[in-house]
């Protein structure tokens, strides 16, 4: 993906499709607007001033060491070339402010500071620039500010997502140094502290699972703003794939049905001319469709409405959104060949499933679309509509074994007969073949070092859920302890957009400084533990 100049280029399948017009549904947009939440706010302060020391055993190769308590801070002064790192103790989303005082004869020049808001140590231990990435470097969380008159309060106007704040004094003057006090963040979320503490405790005494569940909830809560954001640092917007997983986790934790409903209407307000839904939407500066269209995200819209309907009991919304659901399936179903087999090459639209490079998507997309057709049929039954996809389900179920390689005992995808975890996961979730066969296939690929592994927690979630749904609850738990538990052991206080235990710098964007470390699609362990594995955990804790 590198151009001749060495700069990374946008991958071919993510280049903007010829833009078809969006047909705004004003009524749905108004409904979404009326459901916009007032955000809850609260003040948090840093716990200490730290430095990072090398630690070869740590995931990020460094460890935090306290050098001052926060009470000591206001007695310290910092001049040209000095820097400090504040540690808030865990991840926050909100508005940072500080009081800048003067230690010296007078402040005869402005104070020029660089503030860097870090979600992980690399953000504050390394130089963020240059950043070799094909997404925008304007996401990088640093600011240079010039403060004219000191002493003064400084309120940073932008919202940041961070645990650490590095403050570098680029310059003050020979006559004075700065003092820092009143350091705080006005944290924001759609979920109040009361609502967060009202979530029932996980029914388990296993400390590792309790901690994974807690980190999942913090991840979700920090992403729940006026929409379910994918990541409060980047992209700060609503994506269908992320929303589905967030909403499922929300239903078994915070139970904010109104925010979920708002997000369903936001997508329904913005269908394209061909009824396809945008993969993501922007709320600001005004509601508009993102230019990405992802075939799998289109298909997942209906299941999302189904999940919402089951969780909330609100049939009326499902009835109103029914035509949108049917429209959203058009593009995915165009990809079925005469045998009812999903063919990714049928269009050049983006099929996602995961960010891992070179993933063959036919088998996984076959499973995903079949799963979606079944979920939508279930929704039809709930709202007394004829099931729209009975024949499609039959056809796709008959075709599914065409992806199965009897000799290998796994599903294969594409002309290269690629073996990947994602293909097994989605075909298992679709129920296309019997559970023991699917579980065996999953077990096989997970033990095969040549199989294409997932990169994102999004894809790992589908593997984990598929294992549990096919009778592999123990394997699901093990995967959760390895993967999400691995992030926790690596120091995560919110779960990340990507995690590769072997490579702390891995990123599909070219540079890990552009990764997001509080990312919606990684919040699902709470859902897996509280819903999917609920009976299993109850049974095993009694045994
Ligand atoms: C990333 C986003 C988002 C995801 C898309 C496909 O850019 O962070 O979470 O849905 O990829």
Boltz pocket constraint, residues with backbone or C-beta under 6 A from the ligand:
constraints:
  - pocket:
      binder: B
      contacts: [[A, 230], [A, 231], [A, 234], [A, 235], [A, 239], [A, 240], [A, 241], [A, 242], [A, 352], [A, 497], [A, 521]]
      max_distance: 6.0
